[in-house]
Amino acid sequence: MSPPHAVVSRQEICEHLDAVVASPPFRGSPIYAALLRYLVESTLNDQTRHEIDIAIDVFGKDEHYDPAESSAVRVRVHQLRKKLDEYYRSVPDGAPIRFSIPKGSYRIAFGTKYVVPGSKPVERASSLRAGRAWLAAVTALLVVSVATNAVLLARMKSPSATDPPLQPAAFAWEAVTEGPEPILIALGDFFVFREASEEGRIRFIRDIEINSPEDLSRLASEPAWARPADLTYLPKSTAFTLEAILPVVQATGKRVSLKLMSEVTGEDLREHDLIYIGFIRSMGPLQDYFFRSSSFSSPHPFVQLHDKKSGEVFVSSEDSFGHTRDYGLFARIPGPGKGDMLIFTGIRDIGILHAVRALTEPDRARELAEQVGLDMEGVASPIEILFEVSGYHRTDLQATIVRANRAVTNPL
């Protein structure tokens, strides 16, 4: 079988490889330079590489590495594609050769005389304009999220006298409706970092593997190149979950406050009844505490759930048409201080949305209580319920209960 690089010589490919890995997108990322060299050399030698080969040869994993339980290689290859695209966009007159990685493959395709269809040579000024447009988009999203939260809070603080009192499922809510502790709603926000190239271009980036400054330090070899951007943002699903949660907490008559999870302190956890709404990867300081008590674990970068007892793995997926399978998790556990915690989390939006709706809408909550055998008058022990949710984009259409545990281990 002839390799797919017959149109250019091996020497030309090697010279182009040296130019790519010496460029700004790769200069501060030795792991991506090593991955690119590995894939180019394997393709030149007509060697077919699999995910486990890359994990062992490039990332130093052992033979026990299981691709079904870790997406590390797939995530790195995806990031490598983005770095290659960035490099070719920065070449004003195009490049004589273009490296690309076809989807579903770990081989390099060698194109010639790369030109973006319908595009003009990239100039620094246009790159800066694009960077400013990206920053404006991020800023607009933040403004919309904050404004949405402010409107919902205003609705919560000014209820209509004709609104009927809500009766949520007692087994879920009795922990925060009783007792003097105020309620804190913690919203899982996304960590954003900025990358500045030597040419002065700035990008604001969200990477699912980077959820804290510690993650950034672990993956970025040059802090001057990539550092926290001093901003975060909320997913769109936050507005819908808050719309369901706020009337329920309003009915308690207790003082209620909102915070981004990235701003929650240890004192907050000790002094409040906490309601967390957000992705597993956005749990921040709550993550270790919660998963010590949970019957599940979620390995970094938090795109799977593992049943600690059975070893079963739950993986979220989405096809090219937007049909999604996700997992939503609800838990009620004791907090580290005076209060209790209600956790509404998941891998994607629809898992979180369904977990919230199942525990806030009276009809759904009643049906849930009947399905898991819990008395609507309340259950004293901690609870954990895992839902498998099928949907379309951000709409949950159908759900089943995968696990329902009446008790979890106290993490302290």
Secondary structure, 3 states (H helix, E strand, C coil): CCCCCCCCCHHHHHHHHHHHHCCHHHHCCHHHHHHHHHHHHHHHCCCCCCHHHHHHHCCCCCCCCCCCCCCHHHHHHHHHHHHHHHHHHCCCCCEEEEEECCCCCCCCEEEEEECCCCCCCCCHHHHHHHHHHHHHHHHHHHHHHHHHHHHHHHHHHCCCCCCCCCCCCHHHHHHHHCCCCCEEEEECCEEEEEEECCCCCEEEECCCCCCCHHHHHHHCCCCCCEEEEEEEECCCHHHHHHHHHHHHHHCCCCCEEEEEHHHCCHHHHHHCEEEEEEEHHHCCCHHHHHHHHCCEECCCCCCEEEECCCCCEEECEECCCCEEEEEEEEEEEECCCCCEEEEEEECCHHHHHHHHHHHHCHHHHHHHHHHHCCCCCCCCCCEEEEEEEEEECCEEEEEEEEEEECCCCCCC
